[in-house]
Amino acid sequence: MSELNGVSLSLYYKLEVRDLKNTHIKELVSFNLVLNDGSQIGKCNYFSGRGYYTPWLEIDYYPILRNENLEENFFKIIYNFLSPGGKLFVTYIRDNETREMLYKGTHPVETPLGLSLLLAGFTWFKDWYFPEGGNEGFPKLQSNKPLNGYEGVRQLEVIREEIKNVNIIKRIDELIDHYRKSRDRTIHWKIT
């Protein structure tokens, strides 16, 4: 998790990884992700991958960054951290606006959390509103990093057909253009 520790989120904030622990699964670690002022962003589980199982990161998320206009930057850092094909799971139990919109049937990318994930480069979404089994925890939004730019464009074109909000459609078009320019690579964000 050294890749996330000390990463600048803004001029004033840096990420800190705390309480890093190994688990009973060799490839799985748990940790807390906080700001350098001690504010909790989330409790995390990171699976580094094994064989055909792609890496994933789950964040039991506290949406404190949205009010600071840093949520998109945060998810761009996470996007950069994940390898192509990696999955991100973000709980929304503490995000009242996103939760209520999803419960009403709003498309995930039309919610505040989903839009931040989309603008960070994620291209595939699923609402796990009723987690299966016993270990999945709270309802969460899954977003995947595409395997490559071509796959990113394909997935975004599917989402574009499902969206009604013209402002979000414009943002999807910008992201499609960004992926097309990246050719067969995924994008890598500079955090400003």
C-alpha positions in Angstrom: 0.0 0.0 0.0 3.0 2.2 -0.2 1.7 3.3 -3.6 -1.1 5.2 -1.9 0.7 6.4 1.2 1.7 10.0 1.0 0.1 10.7 -2.4 -1.0 14.3 -2.7 -4.7 14.8 -3.1 -4.4 18.6 -3.3 -2.1 21.3 -2.2 -3.2 20.7 1.4 -4.1 17.1 1.7 -2.2 13.8 1.3 -3.4 10.3 1.7 -2.2 8.1 4.6 -2.4 4.4 4.9 -2.8 3.3 8.5 -3.3 0.0 10.3 -2.1 -2.2 7.4 -2.9 -5.8 8.2 -2.5 -9.1 6.4 -5.5 -11.4 6.4 -6.0 -15.2 6.1 -5.9 -14.8 2.3 -2.3 -14.3 1.1 -3.2 -11.7 -1.5 -5.6 -9.7 0.7 -4.7 -6.9 3.0 -6.9 -4.5 5.1 -6.1 -0.9 6.0 -7.6 2.5 6.8 -7.2 5.3 4.3 -7.2 8.7 5.9 -6.2 12.3 5.1 -3.1 13.7 6.7 -5.3 15.7 9.1 -6.7 12.3 10.4 -10.1 12.5 8.6 -11.3 9.0 7.7 -11.8 8.3 4.0 -12.5 4.6 4.4 -11.7 1.2 5.6 -10.2 -0.7 2.8 -9.6 -4.3 1.6 -7.2 -4.8 -1.3 -6.9 -8.1 -3.2 -3.7 -8.0 -5.3 -5.0 -10.7 -7.7 -4.2 -14.4 -8.3 -4.3 -16.3 -11.6 -7.3 -15.1 -13.5 -8.7 -13.2 -10.5 -8.1 -9.5 -11.2 -7.1 -7.1 -8.4 -9.8 -5.3 -6.5 -10.1 -2.6 -3.9 -13.1 -2.2 -1.6 -13.6 1.0 0.3 -16.1 1.4 3.1 -16.4 5.0 2.1 -16.9 8.2 4.1 -17.8 10.8 1.4 -16.0 13.7 3.1 -14.1 14.6 -0.1 -17.1 15.7 -2.1 -17.6 18.8 -0.1 -13.9 19.7 -0.7 -14.3 19.1 -4.4 -11.6 16.4 -4.1 -13.7 13.2 -4.7 -12.9 13.0 -8.5 -9.2 13.5 -7.7 -9.3 10.8 -5.1 -10.9 8.3 -7.5 -8.4 9.2 -10.2 -5.6 8.2 -7.7 -7.4 4.9 -7.1 -7.9 4.5 -10.9 -4.1 5.0 -11.4 -3.4 2.5 -8.5 -5.5 -0.3 -10.0 -4.2 -2.4 -12.8 -6.2 -2.7 -16.1 -9.3 -4.8 -15.5 -9.2 -4.0 -11.8 -12.4 -3.5 -9.8 -13.4 -0.9 -7.3 -16.2 -1.4 -4.8 -17.4 1.7 -2.9 -20.0 1.6 -0.2 -22.7 4.3 -0.3 -24.4 3.6 3.0 -23.1 7.0 4.3 -23.9 8.8 1.0 -27.5 9.7 1.4 -27.9 11.4 -2.0 -26.4 8.6 -3.9 -28.3 5.9 -1.9 -31.6 7.6 -2.4 -31.1 8.1 -6.1 -30.0 4.5 -6.6 -33.0 3.2 -4.6 -35.3 5.3 -7.0 -33.7 3.5 -10.0 -31.3 6.3 -11.2 -28.4 5.0 -13.3 -25.3 4.7 -11.2 -23.3 7.3 -13.2 -26.1 9.8 -12.7 -25.5 9.8 -8.9 -22.9 12.0 -7.3 -20.7 9.0 -6.4 -21.1 7.3 -9.8 -20.3 10.5 -11.6 -17.1 11.0 -9.7 -16.1 7.4 -10.6 -17.0 7.9 -14.2 -15.0 11.1 -14.4 -12.0 9.3 -12.8 -12.0 6.9 -15.8 -14.0 3.9 -14.7 -16.2 2.5 -17.5 -18.4 -0.3 -16.2 -20.8 0.0 -13.2 -23.0 -2.2 -11.1 -25.1 -1.4 -8.0 -24.7 -4.1 -5.4 -27.8 -2.9 -3.6 -28.4 -6.4 -2.1 -25.0 -7.9 -1.4 -25.1 -11.7 -1.7 -23.8 -14.1 0.9 -22.6 -13.1 4.3 -19.3 -11.3 3.9 -20.1 -8.6 1.4 -21.0 -5.9 3.9 -23.0 -2.8 2.9 -24.6 -2.0 -0.4 -21.9 -0.7 -2.8 -21.2 0.6 -6.3 -18.8 -1.5 -8.4 -16.8 0.3 -11.1 -14.2 -1.4 -13.3 -11.1 0.0 -14.9 -11.1 -1.2 -18.5 -8.5 -3.6 -19.8 -7.5 -1.1 -22.5 -8.7 2.0 -24.3 -10.7 0.1 -26.9 -12.6 -1.7 -24.2 -13.1 1.6 -22.3 -14.7 3.2 -25.4 -17.0 0.2 -26.0 -18.2 0.2 -22.4 -18.7 4.0 -22.3 -20.7 3.8 -25.6 -23.1 1.3 -23.9 -23.5 3.6 -20.8 -24.0 6.6 -23.1 -27.1 4.9 -24.6 -28.5 4.4 -21.1 -28.1 8.0 -19.8 -30.7 10.7 -20.0 -28.8 13.7 -18.5 -27.3 15.7 -21.4 -24.5 17.1 -19.2 -23.4 13.7 -18.3 -23.6 12.5 -21.9 -21.2 15.4 -22.8 -18.8 14.2 -20.1 -19.0 10.6 -21.4 -18.2 11.9 -24.9 -15.2 13.7 -23.5 -14.0 10.6 -21.8 -14.6 8.5 -24.9 -12.4 11.0 -26.8 -9.8 10.7 -24.1 -9.8 6.9 -24.4 -9.6 7.0 -28.2 -6.6 9.2 -28.0 -4.9 6.8 -25.6 -5.3 4.1 -28.3 -4.9 0.6 -26.8 -3.7 1.9 -23.4 -5.7 2.9 -20.4 -5.4 6.5 -19.3 -3.1 7.6 -16.5 -4.2 10.8 -14.6 -2.0 13.6 -13.4 -3.5 14.9 -10.2 -3.6 18.6 -10.0 
